[in-house]
């Protein structure tokens, strides 16, 4: 199927088939799609936990509004962001760019300084909001990649971030849970898959100038 047909096929899965698991090869494909996601300045200021362990997910379910997707899916993707922006992240990105592109570090110093200056102009609150936006780009890639393989991905914001941080020991890593995605295969008894998509008509959603 082409991409549009696959996007027509996907939906926010309410009930997963707990017996069906995503293969290691497909899981690697999904991770690669996330890795290739765009991010502001290319910094990728997030970390993704891929949780298969059922015991951990059982602990997370009560602080995820009791939603069954958490435990019934094949894998739970937890997108985490830094609790605070650190200029060292820019330095690490510049070093990585130097290695990957085989460019001398001194040739990239100007770009690094530019990023630090622009980010330094933002308040703590503005930086937190900015960092919180980045994982959604990666989550979108995860959903599209999943659809291309016939794998269901349900984006979810219905969880208690602080409780996730505690259970997953994220505070020790200066991280906080931002958004999650449940990944697996739909249960054939999930009636949501048969409902027509409700989307704005094209003429209301777009305006050509």
Order of alpha helices (4+ residues) and beta strands (2+ residues): alpha-alpha-beta-alpha-alpha-beta-alpha-alpha-alpha-beta-alpha-beta-alpha
